[in-house]
Amino acid sequence: MHDKKVYIETYGCQMNVNDSEVMLSILKDAGYVRTEDITDADVILANTCSIRDNAEQRIWGRIEQFRIQKKKRDVIVGITGCMAERLKEKLLDCHAVDIVAGPDSYRSLPDMLEAVTPDNPQVNVLLSHEETYSDITPLRMDKNGVSAYISIMRGCNNVCSYCVVPYTRGAERSRDPRTIIREAEDVFSHGYREVCLLGQNVDSYFWESPDSADDNVDFAQLLEAVAKISPELRVRFSTSHPKDISDEVIYTMAMYDNICNHIHLPVQSGSNAMLEKMRRKYTREWYLERVAKIRSAIPECGITTDVIAGFCGETEQDHQDTLSLMEKVGFDSAFMFQYSERPGTLAARKYPDDVPEEVKTRRLNEIIALQNRLSLESNRREIGKTRRILIEGVSKKNEGELFGRAGNNKVCVFPAGGHKIGEYVNVKVLSCTSATLISELV
């Protein structure tokens, strides 16, 4: 009997990458080995995303490819993650899927694989109020062994009107900080030099001690504890929520050199009317005050964001408010999308998706054009500066060059000069594009 081989494809956010690593760890303990060759797999898993419709359409396309594999040989196909949670048994209707597993059911994967037959597909989409997988050491999938994702919490309580995440990942729960610190210490001891603490909303992380309220831990305290592991361990985190990011988190970042000076702070819209309709629970003014606070404490902090174009009822003035806020903040970069209605969300139930497609597209293009200019202006301000870089890999365009990120999350490309992936180097920025800083070793 050869070891059963599992092939996994991961779609969507960094949380999904971490979830795939958790699944692989669970399956490894059950006698499975990972393969990167789909034609060699006994089990094919797609860990999916539901955040936008086009993310789901990609999965439907992949399921057709998996069907081809099933015709060639005996192979089990499983859909896991957010799309599995959203669509549940409907995924079985295509007769190509054997297993449907939601984000809180990964411990049951070995049993589901054991029980599945052509006439007996397995479905487990129960959401949990307790599951954090805190006792499982993820099986890292990254190639470079430099940066590791560590999930500090699961679920979300915000219920923004456009967002499917609370329905696919369940209620918010924070992980025991001792297990987080142990995991960070473990990856550091294995040569990793950066950890990224993950949560749908890291700023609302709060662990209640069963022993004493004095032992409760909030996000600022967790961030400090991880930073103290070693000055050689870089600490990043994602994602922050503008309504929750505290002065304590900002001050903690300023105190420790190894906490990266970068905050991803999704704004979604610059219009108060849209923010209220989106149920974001902050105003334009509040957001700008938080940005001002960050920049007063950490003057060179990189700030990136998410922006939605064409949300329900968005007027031309609302759109102009978004452009003016982007200009005022001067974001370093942004993830930008046009609104995609998600079934089951408050917006889908309550608000008509009434902005015409061509208007959404035009507004999104204007947002992208503005951000490209802002990114270039931001990068030009880096020219002449020296930055400490953690080397992450070899440049795709030139094998004689390496790339890595500065603490402010900007990507630098520079001549290798005998250095290796995982090392820290100092580089001086010589020139730039809107996406990259062209640099030389100092």
C-alpha positions as CSV (number, residue, x, y, z in Angstrom):
1,M,0.0,0.0,0.0
2,H,1.5,3.3,-1.0
3,D,0.7,6.5,1.0
4,K,-2.5,8.1,-0.2
5,K,-1.6,11.3,-2.0
6,V,-3.5,14.5,-1.6
7,Y,-3.4,17.5,-4.0
8,I,-4.7,20.8,-2.8
9,E,-5.5,24.1,-4.6
10,T,-6.0,27.2,-2.5
11,Y,-8.1,30.2,-3.6
12,G,-8.7,33.6,-1.9
13,C,-7.2,35.1,1.2
14,Q,-4.2,34.4,3.4
15,M,-6.6,32.8,5.9
16,N,-7.3,30.1,3.3
17,V,-3.6,29.5,2.8
18,N,-3.3,28.9,6.5
19,D,-6.4,26.7,6.5
20,S,-4.9,24.6,3.7
21,E,-1.8,24.1,5.8
22,V,-4.1,23.0,8.7
23,M,-5.9,20.5,6.5
24,L,-2.6,19.1,5.2
25,S,-1.4,18.6,8.8
26,I,-4.5,16.8,9.8
27,L,-4.3,14.6,6.7
28,K,-0.6,13.9,7.2
29,D,-1.4,12.5,10.7
30,A,-4.0,10.2,8.9
31,G,-1.4,8.8,6.5
32,Y,-1.7,11.1,3.5
33,V,1.2,12.8,1.8
34,R,1.0,16.0,-0.3
35,T,1.6,15.9,-4.0
36,E,1.9,18.9,-6.4
37,D,1.0,16.7,-9.4
38,I,-2.8,16.5,-9.8
39,T,-2.5,13.4,-12.1
40,D,-0.8,11.5,-9.3
41,A,-3.4,12.3,-6.6
42,D,-5.8,10.0,-4.8
43,V,-7.6,13.0,-3.3
44,I,-8.1,16.4,-5.0
45,L,-9.1,19.3,-2.7
46,A,-10.0,22.8,-3.7
47,N,-10.0,25.2,-0.7
48,T,-12.4,27.9,-1.9
49,C,-13.4,31.6,-1.6
50,S,-16.8,33.1,-1.8
51,I,-16.0,36.8,-1.4
52,R,-16.9,37.6,-5.1
53,D,-18.9,35.9,-7.7
54,N,-15.9,35.6,-10.1
55,A,-14.0,33.7,-7.3
56,E,-16.8,31.1,-7.3
57,Q,-16.9,30.9,-11.1
58,R,-13.3,30.0,-11.2
59,I,-14.0,27.0,-8.9
60,W,-16.9,25.8,-11.1
61,G,-14.4,25.9,-14.0
62,R,-11.9,23.8,-11.9
63,I,-14.6,21.3,-10.9
64,E,-15.0,20.5,-14.7
65,Q,-11.2,19.8,-14.8
66,F,-11.5,17.6,-11.7
67,R,-14.3,15.7,-13.5
68,I,-11.8,14.9,-16.3
69,Q,-9.4,13.4,-13.7
70,K,-12.3,11.3,-12.2
71,K,-13.0,9.8,-15.6
72,K,-9.4,8.7,-16.0
73,R,-9.1,7.0,-12.6
74,D,-10.5,6.5,-9.1
75,V,-10.0,9.8,-7.4
76,I,-11.9,11.6,-4.6
77,V,-12.8,15.3,-5.2
78,G,-13.5,17.6,-2.2
79,I,-14.6,21.2,-2.0
80,T,-13.6,22.9,1.2
81,G,-13.8,26.4,2.7
82,C,-16.2,29.3,2.2
83,M,-17.8,28.2,-1.1
84,A,-18.5,24.8,0.5
85,E,-20.1,26.5,3.5
86,R,-22.2,28.8,1.3
87,L,-23.5,26.3,-1.2
88,K,-23.5,23.1,0.9
89,E,-25.2,20.1,-0.8
90,K,-25.8,22.1,-4.0
91,L,-22.2,21.4,-4.9
92,L,-23.1,17.7,-5.1
93,D,-25.5,18.4,-8.0
94,C,-22.7,18.5,-10.5
95,H,-21.9,14.9,-9.7
96,A,-18.2,15.6,-9.7
97,V,-17.8,16.4,-6.0
98,D,-17.5,13.7,-3.3
99,I,-16.8,15.8,-0.2
100,V,-18.1,19.2,0.9
101,A,-16.3,20.5,4.1
102,G,-16.9,23.9,5.7
103,P,-14.1,25.8,7.5
104,D,-14.9,24.4,10.9
105,S,-15.0,20.7,9.8
106,Y,-11.4,20.0,8.8
107,R,-10.8,17.6,11.7
108,S,-13.4,15.3,10.2
109,L,-11.7,15.1,6.8
110,P,-9.9,11.8,7.4
111,D,-13.2,10.2,8.5
112,M,-15.1,11.7,5.5
113,L,-12.5,10.4,3.1
114,E,-12.8,6.9,4.7
115,A,-16.6,6.9,4.5
116,V,-17.0,8.3,1.0
117,T,-18.2,6.0,-1.9
118,P,-19.7,6.9,-5.3
119,D,-23.2,6.6,-3.8
120,N,-22.3,8.1,-0.5
121,P,-20.9,11.7,-0.7
122,Q,-19.9,13.3,2.6
123,V,-21.0,16.8,3.7
124,N,-20.0,18.6,6.9
125,V,-20.7,22.3,7.1
126,L,-21.5,22.7,10.8
127,L,-20.1,26.0,12.1
128,S,-18.5,26.1,15.5
129,H,-18.3,28.7,18.3
130,E,-15.1,27.1,19.7
131,E,-13.0,25.7,16.9
132,T,-9.7,27.5,16.4
133,Y,-7.4,24.6,15.4
134,S,-5.0,25.9,18.1
135,D,-3.5,22.5,18.8
136,I,-2.6,21.7,15.2
137,T,0.8,22.7,13.8
138,P,0.1,23.7,10.1
139,L,2.1,21.9,7.4
140,R,3.7,24.9,5.7
141,M,3.2,25.0,1.9
142,D,5.4,28.0,1.2
143,K,8.5,27.4,-1.0
144,N,11.0,29.8,0.6
145,G,10.7,29.0,4.3
146,V,10.9,32.8,5.1
147,S,7.4,34.0,6.0
148,A,4.7,32.0,7.9
149,Y,1.0,32.8,8.4
150,I,-0.4,32.3,11.9
151,S,-4.1,32.4,12.4
152,I,-4.9,34.2,15.7
153,M,-8.7,34.1,15.4
154,R,-11.5,32.8,13.3
155,G,-14.9,34.1,12.1
156,C,-16.2,37.7,12.1
157,N,-18.9,39.5,14.0
158,N,-19.0,42.7,12.0
159,V,-21.7,41.6,9.4
160,C,-20.9,44.3,6.9
161,S,-23.9,44.4,4.5
162,Y,-22.0,43.3,1.4
163,C,-19.9,40.6,3.0
164,V,-20.5,36.8,3.1
165,V,-17.7,36.0,5.6
166,P,-19.8,35.9,8.8
167,Y,-22.1,33.4,7.1
168,T,-19.2,31.2,5.7
169,R,-16.8,31.4,8.7
170,G,-19.1,31.9,11.6
171,A,-18.9,33.9,14.8
172,E,-15.6,35.5,15.9
173,R,-13.5,33.6,18.4
174,S,-9.9,34.3,19.5
175,R,-7.2,31.6,20.0
176,D,-5.3,31.0,23.2
177,P,-2.3,33.4,23.0
178,R,0.0,30.8,24.5
179,T,-0.6,28.5,21.4
180,I,0.1,31.5,19.1
181,I,3.4,32.3,20.8
182,R,4.4,28.6,20.7
183,E,3.7,28.5,17.0
184,A,5.7,31.6,16.3
185,E,8.6,30.3,18.4
186,D,8.4,27.1,16.5
187,V,8.5,28.6,13.0
188,F,11.4,30.9,14.1
189,S,13.4,27.9,15.4
190,H,12.8,26.3,11.9
191,G,14.4,29.2,10.2
192,Y,11.5,31.4,9.4
193,R,12.2,35.1,9.8
194,E,8.7,36.6,9.5
195,V,5.3,35.8,10.8
196,C,2.0,37.3,9.7
197,L,-0.7,37.2,12.3
198,L,-4.1,36.6,10.6
199,G,-7.7,37.4,11.4
200,Q,-10.7,38.8,9.7
201,N,-10.4,41.7,12.1
202,V,-7.2,41.4,14.2
203,D,-7.9,44.5,16.2
204,S,-10.9,42.8,17.9
205,Y,-8.7,39.9,19.0
206,F,-9.5,39.3,22.7
207,W,-8.7,36.2,24.7
208,E,-10.5,35.8,28.0
209,S,-8.5,33.9,30.5
210,P,-10.4,31.1,32.3
211,D,-8.4,31.9,35.4
212,S,-8.3,35.6,36.0
213,A,-9.4,38.8,34.2
214,D,-5.9,40.0,34.9
215,D,-4.6,37.4,32.4
216,N,-6.9,38.5,29.5
217,V,-5.0,39.4,26.3
218,D,-5.9,41.9,23.7
219,F,-4.3,42.4,20.3
220,A,-1.7,45.0,21.4
221,Q,-0.5,42.6,24.1
222,L,-0.4,39.7,21.7
223,L,1.6,41.7,19.2
224,E,4.1,42.7,21.8
225,A,4.5,39.1,23.1
226,V,5.2,37.8,19.5
227,A,7.6,40.7,18.9
228,K,9.6,39.8,22.0
229,I,10.4,36.3,20.7
230,S,13.4,37.7,18.9
231,P,14.5,41.0,17.3
232,E,15.4,38.9,14.3
233,L,11.7,37.8,13.8
234,R,9.7,40.3,11.8
235,V,6.0,40.6,12.7
236,R,3.2,41.6,10.3
237,F,-0.6,41.4,10.8
238,S,-3.7,41.5,8.7
239,T,-6.4,42.7,8.5
240,S,-7.2,45.8,10.6
241,H,-10.6,47.3,10.9
242,P,-10.8,51.1,11.1
243,K,-13.4,51.1,13.8
244,D,-11.3,49.0,16.1
245,I,-7.6,49.8,15.6
246,S,-6.5,51.2,18.9
247,D,-3.9,53.7,20.0
248,E,-2.3,50.8,22.0
249,V,-1.7,48.8,18.8
250,I,-0.2,51.9,17.1
251,Y,2.1,52.6,20.1
252,T,3.2,49.0,20.3
253,M,4.1,49.1,16.6
254,A,6.1,52.2,17.2
255,M,7.9,50.7,20.2
256,Y,9.3,47.6,18.4
257,D,11.6,47.8,15.4
258,N,10.7,44.3,14.3
259,I,7.0,45.0,14.1
260,C,6.7,46.1,10.4
261,N,5.5,49.6,9.8
262,H,2.6,48.7,7.6
263,I,-1.1,48.6,8.2
264,H,-3.7,47.3,5.8
265,L,-6.8,49.4,6.7
266,P,-9.7,48.7,4.3
267,V,-11.8,51.8,3.8
268,Q,-14.2,50.4,1.1
269,S,-15.7,53.9,0.4
270,G,-15.0,57.6,1.2
271,S,-18.7,58.4,1.4
272,N,-20.4,58.5,4.7
273,A,-23.7,57.5,3.1
274,M,-22.1,54.4,1.6
275,L,-20.2,53.5,4.8
276,E,-23.5,53.6,6.7
277,K,-25.2,51.5,4.1
278,M,-22.2,49.1,4.1
279,R,-22.6,48.9,8.0
280,R,-18.9,49.7,8.4
281,K,-19.5,51.4,11.8
282,Y,-17.2,54.4,11.2
283,T,-17.3,57.6,9.2
284,R,-14.9,59.2,6.7
285,E,-13.8,61.6,9.5
286,W,-13.1,58.7,11.9
287,Y,-11.0,57.0,9.2
288,L,-9.0,60.1,8.5
289,E,-8.4,60.6,12.2
290,R,-7.0,57.1,12.6
291,V,-4.7,57.6,9.6
292,A,-3.5,60.9,11.2
293,K,-2.9,59.0,14.5
294,I,-0.9,56.3,12.7
295,R,1.3,58.9,10.9
296,S,1.9,61.0,14.0
297,A,3.2,57.9,15.9
298,I,4.9,56.1,12.9
299,P,5.6,58.8,10.3
300,E,6.8,56.4,7.6
301,C,4.1,53.7,8.1
302,G,2.9,52.1,4.9
303,I,-0.9,52.3,4.6
304,T,-2.8,50.1,2.1
305,T,-6.5,49.6,1.7
306,D,-9.5,47.9,0.0
307,V,-12.0,49.9,-2.2
308,I,-15.4,48.9,-3.6
309,A,-16.7,50.7,-6.7
310,G,-20.4,50.8,-7.4
311,F,-22.0,49.7,-4.2
312,C,-25.8,49.8,-4.1
313,G,-27.2,53.3,-4.7
314,E,-23.7,54.8,-5.0
315,T,-24.0,58.3,-6.6
316,E,-21.4,60.2,-8.6
317,Q,-20.8,62.3,-5.5
318,D,-20.3,59.2,-3.4
319,H,-17.7,58.1,-6.0
320,Q,-16.0,61.5,-5.9
321,D,-15.9,61.3,-2.1
322,T,-13.9,58.0,-2.4
323,L,-11.5,59.5,-4.9
324,S,-10.9,62.5,-2.6
325,L,-10.3,60.3,0.4
326,M,-7.8,58.3,-1.5
327,E,-6.0,61.5,-2.6
328,K,-6.1,62.8,1.0
329,V,-4.6,59.6,2.5
330,G,-2.2,58.8,-0.4
331,F,-2.4,55.1,-0.1
332,D,0.7,53.1,-0.9
333,S,-1.4,50.5,-2.7
334,A,-4.9,49.1,-2.8
335,F,-7.1,46.1,-3.6
336,M,-9.8,47.5,-5.8
337,F,-13.0,45.8,-7.0
338,Q,-16.4,46.6,-8.4
339,Y,-19.3,45.5,-6.2
340,S,-20.4,41.9,-6.6
341,E,-23.7,41.0,-4.9
342,R,-23.4,37.9,-2.7
343,P,-26.5,35.9,-2.0
344,G,-27.7,35.8,1.6
345,T,-26.0,39.1,2.6
346,L,-27.9,42.0,4.1
347,A,-27.2,44.1,1.0
348,A,-28.6,41.3,-1.3
349,R,-31.8,41.2,0.9
350,K,-32.3,44.9,1.4
351,Y,-30.7,47.0,-1.4
352,P,-31.1,46.7,-5.1
353,D,-27.8,46.3,-7.0
354,D,-28.7,49.3,-9.1
355,V,-25.5,50.8,-10.4
356,P,-25.2,49.9,-14.1
357,E,-22.3,47.6,-15.0
358,E,-20.7,50.2,-17.3
359,V,-20.8,52.8,-14.5
360,K,-19.2,50.4,-12.1
361,T,-16.5,49.6,-14.6
362,R,-15.8,53.3,-15.3
363,R,-15.6,54.2,-11.6
364,L,-13.4,51.2,-10.9
365,N,-11.0,52.3,-13.7
366,E,-10.9,55.8,-12.3
367,I,-10.0,54.4,-8.8
368,I,-7.3,52.2,-10.4
369,A,-5.8,55.0,-12.4
370,L,-5.7,57.3,-9.3
371,Q,-4.2,54.5,-7.2
372,N,-1.5,53.8,-9.8
373,R,-0.5,57.5,-9.6
374,L,-0.6,57.5,-5.8
375,S,1.6,54.3,-5.7
376,L,4.1,55.9,-8.1
377,E,4.2,59.1,-6.0
378,S,4.6,57.0,-2.8
379,N,7.5,55.0,-4.3
380,R,9.2,58.1,-5.7
381,R,9.4,59.4,-2.1
382,E,11.5,56.2,-1.3
383,I,14.3,57.1,-3.8
384,G,17.6,57.8,-2.0
385,K,16.5,56.1,1.2
386,T,18.1,53.0,2.7
387,R,15.8,50.2,3.8
388,R,16.3,47.0,5.7
389,I,15.0,44.1,3.5
390,L,14.1,40.5,4.3
391,I,15.0,38.6,1.1
392,E,12.0,36.5,0.0
393,G,13.0,35.1,-3.4
394,V,14.7,35.4,-6.8
395,S,13.4,38.1,-9.3
396,K,11.2,36.6,-12.0
397,K,12.7,38.9,-14.6
398,N,16.4,38.4,-13.7
399,E,17.9,35.4,-12.0
400,G,20.8,37.6,-10.9
401,E,18.5,39.7,-8.8
402,L,16.7,39.1,-5.5
403,F,13.6,40.7,-4.1
404,G,12.2,41.3,-0.6
405,R,10.0,43.7,1.3
406,A,10.9,46.6,3.5
407,G,9.1,47.1,6.8
408,N,6.6,49.4,5.1
409,N,5.7,46.4,2.8
410,K,7.2,47.9,-0.4
411,V,8.9,45.4,-2.7
412,C,12.6,46.0,-3.5
413,V,14.6,44.3,-6.3
414,F,18.4,44.4,-6.1
415,P,21.5,42.5,-7.4
416,A,22.0,39.2,-5.5
417,G,25.6,40.0,-4.5
418,G,26.1,36.5,-3.0
419,H,23.2,36.9,-0.6
420,K,20.5,34.2,0.0
421,I,16.8,34.0,0.6
422,G,16.0,34.5,4.3
423,E,18.8,37.0,5.0
424,Y,18.4,40.6,6.0
425,V,20.2,43.2,3.9
426,N,20.3,46.9,3.6
427,V,19.5,48.4,0.2
428,K,19.4,52.0,-1.2
429,V,16.5,52.8,-3.5
430,L,17.7,54.2,-6.9
431,S,14.5,54.4,-8.9
432,C,11.0,52.9,-9.0
433,T,7.9,51.8,-10.9
434,S,4.4,52.1,-9.3
435,A,4.9,48.5,-8.0
436,T,8.6,48.1,-7.3
437,L,11.7,49.9,-5.8
438,I,14.8,49.3,-7.9
439,S,17.7,49.2,-5.4
440,E,21.3,48.5,-4.8
441,L,23.0,46.7,-1.9
442,V,24.5,49.0,0.7
